[in-house]
Amino acid sequence: MSPEHPVQPGSPVERRRDAAVHLTPLLPAAAAVTVIGRPAVWAAPALVLGPLVGGVLTRGRDVGRRHRLRAIDFNATVALAALALWGILEFGARFELAGVLVPVGLLLLVLLWLNWLLMMAIAANRARYGELFEPPWVVPFSRWLVARGGQGTRFSTKECSHGDG
């Protein structure tokens, strides 16, 4: 345990559930490959469905809610980046002068995919030991949604904050 990653309260069963929430995006990704027959970048927004549906298991726990929100933010950021890279690839494939964008876009897409797998594994491992993890390049969508929601939302800003406290 380090001072920047304090151990959160919870039983071993709750920690396994928190770790599972971080791994749930693998299910929509596998389902998309199964249905389509190959990986498809346009199916990336389905990654957010994993933590949304898997988060039902952690409902009611403050720590579980924070894991779920971090997983949603991370997968929404990955989906947004994948769609942007897909747009770059389409643009490079359609216009000959922008053809250099195809290999660059493919390289960035592979790096994004590897980073997605690695950060998801790190987050699940940290959750298993009761720590919170936030990848360095995540857009805080849940914080923005809660800030716009006002007083009537289910989450307080303290519960949705991306700090460890």
BAKE-735342 format. One record per atom (N, C-alpha, C): x, y, z; residue number from 1. Coordinates in pm, whole numbers, plus 50000, padded with zeros to 5 digits. Last residue first. Layout:
# residues N
(rec (X Y Z) NUM)
...
***
This chain:
# residues 165
(rec (48935 50996 49829) 165)
(rec (48882 51020 49960) 165)
(rec (48740 51053 49965) 165)
(rec (49073 50991 49594) 164)
(rec (49066 50867 49670) 164)
(rec (49003 50888 49807) 164)
(rec (48894 51158 49330) 163)
(rec (48997 51150 49432) 163)
(rec (48979 51023 49512) 163)
(rec (48686 51190 49167) 162)
(rec (48787 51094 49124) 162)
(rec (48907 51094 49217) 162)
(rec (48358 51190 49299) 161)
(rec (48487 51254 49276) 161)
(rec (48589 51147 49241) 161)
(rec (48123 51077 49362) 160)
(rec (48163 51068 49223) 160)
(rec (48298 51133 49198) 160)
(rec (48093 51129 49630) 159)
(rec (48094 50990 49586) 159)
(rec (48147 50977 49445) 159)
(rec (48091 51408 49628) 158)
(rec (48197 51340 49700) 158)
(rec (48206 51195 49655) 158)
(rec (47862 51472 49490) 157)
(rec (47989 51499 49424) 157)
(rec (48103 51432 49498) 157)
(rec (47629 51197 49516) 156)
(rec (47680 51327 49559) 156)
(rec (47814 51349 49492) 156)
(rec (47389 51047 49310) 155)
(rec (47526 51051 49358) 155)
(rec (47559 51190 49406) 155)
(rec (47135 51082 49213) 154)
(rec (47156 50980 49315) 154)
(rec (47294 50990 49379) 154)
(rec (47021 51424 49173) 153)
(rec (47091 51304 49131) 153)
(rec (47110 51208 49247) 153)
(rec (46905 51669 49236) 152)
(rec (46819 51552 49223) 152)
(rec (46891 51424 49183) 152)
(rec (47080 51884 49233) 151)
(rec (47047 51823 49361) 151)
(rec (46973 51692 49348) 151)
(rec (47260 51840 48922) 150)
(rec (47209 51921 49032) 150)
(rec (47178 51839 49156) 150)
(rec (47362 51741 48685) 149)
(rec (47240 51683 48739) 149)
(rec (47181 51762 48854) 149)
(rec (47604 51848 48623) 148)
(rec (47489 51900 48551) 148)
(rec (47358 51853 48614) 148)
(rec (47767 51694 48788) 147)
(rec (47766 51839 48806) 147)
(rec (47646 51901 48736) 147)
(rec (47726 51441 48680) 146)
(rec (47677 51469 48815) 146)
(rec (47670 51619 48838) 146)
(rec (47850 51472 48432) 145)
(rec (47708 51439 48438) 145)
(rec (47650 51470 48575) 145)
(rec (48113 51523 48508) 144)
(rec (48039 51625 48435) 144)
(rec (47890 51598 48442) 144)
(rec (48178 51281 48628) 143)
(rec (48185 51404 48709) 143)
(rec (48106 51515 48641) 143)
(rec (48158 51107 48412) 142)
(rec (48064 51094 48524) 142)
(rec (48064 51219 48611) 142)
(rec (48374 51184 48242) 141)
(rec (48235 51200 48200) 141)
(rec (48138 51198 48318) 141)
(rec (48670 51271 48251) 140)
(rec (48578 51244 48363) 140)
(rec (48431 51269 48327) 140)
(rec (48884 51095 48041) 139)
(rec (48793 51210 48046) 139)
(rec (48689 51181 48154) 139)
(rec (49208 50975 48119) 138)
(rec (49064 50952 48115) 138)
(rec (48986 51084 48124) 138)
(rec (49484 50924 48135) 137)
(rec (49430 51001 48023) 137)
(rec (49279 50987 48008) 137)
(rec (49578 50763 48349) 136)
(rec (49617 50904 48341) 136)
(rec (49547 50985 48233) 136)
(rec (49337 50564 48531) 135)
(rec (49434 50581 48422) 135)
(rec (49461 50730 48397) 135)
(rec (49306 50514 48865) 134)
(rec (49256 50601 48759) 134)
(rec (49365 50613 48652) 134)
(rec (49204 50296 49117) 133)
(rec (49301 50324 49011) 133)
(rec (49233 50412 48907) 133)
(rec (49192 50207 49462) 132)
(rec (49131 50270 49346) 132)
(rec (49239 50302 49245) 132)
(rec (49227 49892 49631) 131)
(rec (49277 50023 49593) 131)
(rec (49199 50076 49474) 131)
(rec (49173 49628 49703) 130)
(rec (49106 49736 49774) 130)
(rec (49155 49875 49740) 130)
(rec (49272 49428 49550) 129)
(rec (49342 49454 49675) 129)
(rec (49286 49575 49749) 129)
(rec (49105 49443 49333) 128)
(rec (49110 49317 49408) 128)
(rec (49179 49333 49543) 128)
(rec (49172 49688 49230) 127)
(rec (49042 49673 49297) 127)
(rec (49040 49546 49381) 127)
(rec (49417 49624 49112) 126)
(rec (49414 49718 49225) 126)
(rec (49283 49705 49302) 126)
(rec (49322 49450 48911) 125)
(rec (49416 49402 49013) 125)
(rec (49416 49494 49135) 125)
(rec (49162 49623 48760) 124)
(rec (49102 49506 48825) 124)
(rec (49193 49452 48935) 124)
(rec (49356 49808 48674) 123)
(rec (49243 49853 48756) 123)
(rec (49179 49736 48829) 123)
(rec (49522 49638 48519) 122)
(rec (49576 49707 48637) 122)
(rec (49463 49751 48729) 122)
(rec (49340 49562 48318) 121)
(rec (49399 49460 48406) 121)
(rec (49456 49524 48533) 121)
(rec (49289 49809 48202) 120)
(rec (49178 49735 48260) 120)
(rec (49230 49628 48356) 120)
(rec (49543 49874 48107) 119)
(rec (49483 49957 48212) 119)
(rec (49365 49887 48278) 119)
(rec (49573 49665 47911) 118)
(rec (49665 49681 48023) 118)
(rec (49603 49762 48137) 118)
(rec (49358 49707 47730) 117)
(rec (49373 49580 47801) 117)
(rec (49461 49594 47925) 117)
(rec (49415 49972 47649) 116)
(rec (49286 49938 47708) 116)
(rec (49296 49809 47788) 116)
(rec (49667 49942 47534) 115)
(rec (49654 50025 47653) 115)
(rec (49523 49994 47725) 115)
(rec (49596 49785 47312) 114)
(rec (49687 49731 47414) 114)
(rec (49677 49809 47545) 114)
(rec (49427 49973 47180) 113)
(rec (49375 49842 47221) 113)
(rec (49464 49780 47330) 113)
(rec (49608 50180 47130) 112)
(rec (49491 50204 47213) 112)
(rec (49435 50073 47266) 112)
(rec (49786 50049 46958) 111)
(rec (49834 50099 47087) 111)
(rec (49718 50128 47182) 111)
(rec (49611 50005 46743) 110)
(rec (49671 49890 46813) 110)
(rec (49722 49932 46950) 110)
(rec (49561 50272 46676) 109)
(rec (49450 50185 46716) 109)
(rec (49501 50062 46790) 109)
(rec (49812 50362 46598) 108)
(rec (49748 50421 46716) 108)
(rec (49632 50335 46767) 108)
(rec (49846 50201 46369) 107)
(rec (49939 50191 46482) 107)
(rec (49876 50247 46610) 107)
(rec (49633 50298 46213) 106)
(rec (49637 50156 46253) 106)
(rec (49730 50136 46373) 106)
(rec (49712 50566 46178) 105)
(rec (49588 50534 46248) 105)
(rec (49584 50391 46296) 105)
(rec (49944 50525 46028) 104)
(rec (49952 50594 46157) 104)
(rec (49829 50561 46241) 104)
(rec (49844 50400 45796) 103)
(rec (49934 50328 45885) 103)
(rec (49948 50392 46023) 103)
(rec (49657 50621 45722) 102)
(rec (49614 50482 45742) 102)
(rec (49714 50405 45830) 102)
(rec (49778 50863 45673) 101)
(rec (49701 50849 45796) 101)
(rec (49661 50705 45824) 101)
(rec (49881 50858 45424) 100)
(rec (49974 50832 45534) 100)
(rec (49901 50814 45666) 100)
(rec (49672 50945 45260) 99)
(rec (49698 50802 45273) 99)
(rec (49794 50766 45385) 99)
(rec (49589 51190 45187) 98)
(rec (49589 51161 45331) 98)
(rec (49617 51015 45358) 98)
(rec (49584 51181 44912) 97)
(rec (49682 51270 44976) 97)
(rec (49693 51244 45126) 97)
(rec (49366 51010 44865) 96)
(rec (49502 50964 44838) 96)
(rec (49607 51051 44907) 96)
(rec (49097 50946 45072) 95)
(rec (49171 51050 45001) 95)
(rec (49317 51011 44989) 95)
(rec (49002 50720 45205) 94)
(rec (48922 50780 45097) 94)
(rec (49001 50881 45013) 94)
(rec (49178 50650 45405) 93)
(rec (49149 50551 45302) 93)
(rec (49076 50613 45183) 93)
(rec (49177 50874 45572) 92)
(rec (49300 50837 45502) 92)
(rec (49276 50737 45391) 92)
(rec (48911 50858 45665) 91)
(rec (48956 50976 45589) 91)
(rec (49080 50943 45509) 91)
(rec (48922 50614 45803) 90)
(rec (48829 50631 45691) 90)
(rec (48872 50748 45603) 90)
(rec (49113 50680 46002) 89)
(rec (49138 50572 45906) 89)
(rec (49048 50584 45783) 89)
(rec (48976 50884 46138) 88)
(rec (49104 50913 46074) 88)
(rec (49137 50807 45969) 88)
(rec (48758 50735 46235) 87)
(rec (48736 50846 46142) 87)
(rec (48863 50884 46068) 87)
(rec (48898 50566 46406) 86)
(rec (48825 50508 46294) 86)
(rec (48796 50616 46188) 86)
(rec (48983 50752 46594) 85)
(rec (49082 50685 46510) 85)
(rec (49017 50619 46390) 85)
(rec (48733 50816 46703) 84)
(rec (48813 50920 46639) 84)
(rec (48918 50858 46547) 84)
(rec (48663 50567 46810) 83)
(rec (48581 50624 46703) 83)
(rec (48655 50736 46630) 83)
(rec (48865 50545 47003) 82)
(rec (48856 50445 46895) 82)
(rec (48773 50499 46779) 82)
(rec (48802 50760 47172) 81)
(rec (48931 50759 47101) 81)
(rec (48927 50660 46985) 81)
(rec (48552 50671 47266) 80)
(rec (48563 50798 47195) 80)
(rec (48692 50803 47113) 80)
(rec (48629 50434 47397) 79)
(rec (48535 50429 47285) 79)
(rec (48543 50556 47202) 79)
(rec (48797 50539 47597) 78)
(rec (48852 50447 47497) 78)
(rec (48760 50441 47375) 78)
(rec (48604 50687 47738) 77)
(rec (48718 50755 47677) 77)
(rec (48781 50669 47570) 77)
(rec (48440 50480 47824) 76)
(rec (48383 50583 47738) 76)
(rec (48495 50661 47668) 76)
(rec (48618 50342 47988) 75)
(rec (48571 50278 47866) 75)
(rec (48503 50375 47772) 75)
(rec (48660 50537 48193) 74)
(rec (48771 50481 48116) 74)
(rec (48723 50423 47985) 74)
(rec (48398 50580 48293) 73)
(rec (48477 50690 48236) 73)
(rec (48588 50637 48146) 73)
(rec (48340 50319 48387) 72)
(rec (48258 50382 48282) 72)
(rec (48335 50494 48215) 72)
(rec (48536 50290 48583) 71)
(rec (48535 50197 48470) 71)
(rec (48452 50255 48355) 71)
(rec (48458 50493 48759) 70)
(rec (48590 50499 48695) 70)
(rec (48597 50407 48573) 70)
(rec (48208 50397 48834) 69)
(rec (48219 50524 48763) 69)
(rec (48353 50539 48694) 69)
(rec (48283 50158 48965) 68)
(rec (48196 50153 48848) 68)
(rec (48209 50282 48767) 68)
(rec (48435 50254 49179) 67)
(rec (48496 50165 49080) 67)
(rec (48414 50164 48952) 67)
(rec (48236 50403 49310) 66)
(rec (48353 50472 49255) 66)
(rec (48426 50385 49153) 66)
(rec (48065 50197 49385) 65)
(rec (48017 50301 49294) 65)
(rec (48134 50374 49232) 65)
(rec (48225 50060 49567) 64)
(rec (48184 49994 49443) 64)
(rec (48134 50093 49340) 64)
(rec (48236 50254 49769) 63)
(rec (48359 50214 49700) 63)
(rec (48324 50147 49567) 63)
(rec (47965 50267 49846) 62)
(rec (48034 50386 49799) 62)
(rec (48158 50348 49718) 62)
(rec (47712 50043 49755) 61)
(rec (47842 50061 49822) 61)
(rec (47912 50181 49761) 61)
(rec (47487 50038 49595) 60)
(rec (47470 50062 49737) 60)
(rec (47601 50081 49813) 60)
(rec (47588 49796 49359) 59)
(rec (47495 49903 49396) 59)
(rec (47484 49915 49548) 59)
(rec (47740 49602 49250) 58)
(rec (47802 49684 49355) 58)
(rec (47712 49796 49400) 58)
(rec (47586 49486 49052) 57)
(rec (47632 49403 49163) 57)
(rec (47686 49485 49280) 57)
(rec (47562 49683 48865) 56)
(rec (47444 49651 48945) 56)
(rec (47483 49567 49066) 56)
(rec (47786 49693 48712) 55)
(rec (47783 49774 48831) 55)
(rec (47661 49751 48917) 55)
(rec (47734 49552 48482) 54)
(rec (47807 49485 48589) 54)
(rec (47807 49562 48719) 54)
(rec (47611 49756 48332) 53)
(rec (47534 49638 48371) 53)
(rec (47602 49566 48488) 53)
(rec (47823 49942 48317) 52)
(rec (47687 49984 48352) 52)
(rec (47605 49867 48403) 52)
(rec (48050 49795 48237) 51)
(rec (48044 49852 48371) 51)
(rec (47905 49898 48412) 51)
(rec (47935 49717 47971) 50)
(rec (47987 49624 48070) 50)
(rec (47984 49680 48211) 50)
(rec (47873 49945 47821) 49)
(rec (47765 49861 47872) 49)
(rec (47813 49765 47981) 49)
(rec (48102 50051 47721) 48)
(rec (48047 50115 47840) 48)
(rec (47936 50030 47901) 48)
(rec (48141 49912 47487) 47)
(rec (48229 49884 47601) 47)
(rec (48174 49941 47730) 47)
(rec (47988 50010 47283) 46)
(rec (47929 49902 47364) 46)
(rec (48015 49868 47485) 46)
(rec (48149 50184 47138) 45)
(rec (48061 50239 47243) 45)
(rec (47994 50132 47330) 45)
(rec (48277 50003 46949) 44)
(rec (48345 50046 47071) 44)
(rec (48252 50108 47176) 44)
(rec (48187 49934 46703) 43)
(rec (48118 49872 46817) 43)
(rec (48178 49915 46950) 43)
(rec (48359 50043 46522) 42)
(rec (48234 50115 46544) 42)
(rec (48151 50054 46658) 42)
(rec (48562 49856 46503) 41)
(rec (48584 49975 46584) 41)
(rec (48454 50047 46614) 41)
(rec (48541 49516 46528) 40)
(rec (48484 49632 46459) 40)
(rec (48495 49753 46551) 40)
(rec (48681 49195 46475) 39)
(rec (48677 49318 46555) 39)
(rec (48623 49434 46471) 39)
(rec (48442 48959 46335) 38)
(rec (48575 49021 46339) 38)
(rec (48567 49143 46429) 38)
(rec (48186 48877 46361) 37)
(rec (48281 48784 46303) 37)
(rec (48423 48836 46299) 37)
(rec (47968 48993 46480) 36)
(rec (48016 49050 46355) 36)
(rec (48112 48954 46284) 36)
(rec (47930 48829 46707) 35)
(rec (47818 48862 46619) 35)
(rec (47867 48907 46481) 35)
(rec (48190 48813 46819) 34)
(rec (48113 48693 46789) 34)
(rec (48002 48722 46688) 34)
(rec (48260 49080 46857) 33)
(rec (48342 48997 46768) 33)
(rec (48265 48872 46727) 33)
(rec (48059 49149 47040) 32)
(rec (48067 49218 46911) 32)
(rec (48149 49136 46812) 32)
(rec (48125 48981 47255) 31)
(rec (47996 48965 47187) 31)
(rec (47998 49032 47050) 31)
(rec (48373 49086 47331) 30)
(rec (48366 48949 47279) 30)
(rec (48234 48925 47205) 30)
(rec (48281 49339 47415) 29)
(rec (48381 49329 47308) 29)
(rec (48379 49190 47246) 29)
(rec (48105 49277 47623) 28)
(rec (48052 49337 47501) 28)
(rec (48151 49330 47385) 28)
(rec (48314 49149 47794) 27)
(rec (48194 49079 47746) 27)
(rec (48133 49145 47624) 27)
(rec (48503 49336 47865) 26)
(rec (48545 49227 47778) 26)
(rec (48425 49152 47720) 26)
(rec (48389 49504 48050) 25)
(rec (48389 49546 47908) 25)
(rec (48438 49438 47813) 25)
(rec (48434 49373 48305) 24)
(rec (48310 49350 48230) 24)
(rec (48310 49403 48087) 24)
(rec (48651 49437 48459) 23)
(rec (48672 49341 48351) 23)
(rec (48547 49319 48265) 23)
(rec (48559 49606 48655) 22)
(rec (48661 49658 48564) 22)
(rec (48681 49566 48444) 22)
(rec (48391 49432 48790) 21)
(rec (48331 49546 48720) 21)
(rec (48432 49604 48620) 21)
(rec (48571 49261 48913) 20)
(rec (48492 49210 48801) 20)
(rec (48429 49324 48721) 20)
(rec (48661 49423 49121) 19)
(rec (48755 49383 49016) 19)
(rec (48679 49334 48893) 19)
(rec (48426 49432 49271) 18)
(rec (48483 49555 49217) 18)
(rec (48580 49525 49104) 18)
(rec (48407 49161 49340) 17)
(rec (48303 49223 49257) 17)
(rec (48354 49352 49193) 17)
(rec (48632 49141 49502) 16)
(rec (48626 49062 49378) 16)
(rec (48519 49117 49284) 16)
(rec (48549 49312 49706) 15)
(rec (48666 49349 49626) 15)
(rec (48671 49268 49496) 15)
(rec (48339 49166 49815) 14)
(rec (48312 49296 49754) 14)
(rec (48428 49339 49665) 14)
(rec (48485 48948 49913) 13)
(rec (48382 48926 49810) 13)
(rec (48351 49057 49739) 13)
(rec (48652 49066 50107) 12)
(rec (48711 49004 49989) 12)
(rec (48608 48980 49877) 12)
(rec (48493 49382 50200) 11)
(rec (48526 49242 50223) 11)
(rec (48591 49184 50097) 11)
(rec (48615 49716 50261) 10)
(rec (48538 49616 50186) 10)
(rec (48585 49476 50217) 10)
(rec (48773 50037 50223) 9)
(rec (48705 49935 50302) 9)
(rec (48630 49837 50212) 9)
(rec (49082 50078 50039) 8)
(rec (48943 50114 50065) 8)
(rec (48878 50004 50148) 8)
(rec (49410 50180 50085) 7)
(rec (49320 50066 50077) 7)
(rec (49181 50110 50120) 7)
(rec (49547 50451 49891) 6)
(rec (49507 50390 50018) 6)
(rec (49408 50275 49995) 6)
(rec (49768 50549 49704) 5)
(rec (49666 50447 49676) 5)
(rec (49622 50380 49806) 5)
(rec (49955 50720 49805) 4)
(rec (49871 50770 49696) 4)
(rec (49761 50672 49657) 4)
(rec (50091 50569 49996) 3)
(rec (50006 50678 50041) 3)
(rec (49914 50731 49930) 3)
(rec (50056 50217 49914) 2)
(rec (50129 50342 49910) 2)
(rec (50036 50455 49953) 2)
(rec (50085 49882 50000) 1)
(rec (50000 50000 50000) 1)
(rec (50089 50123 50000) 1)
***
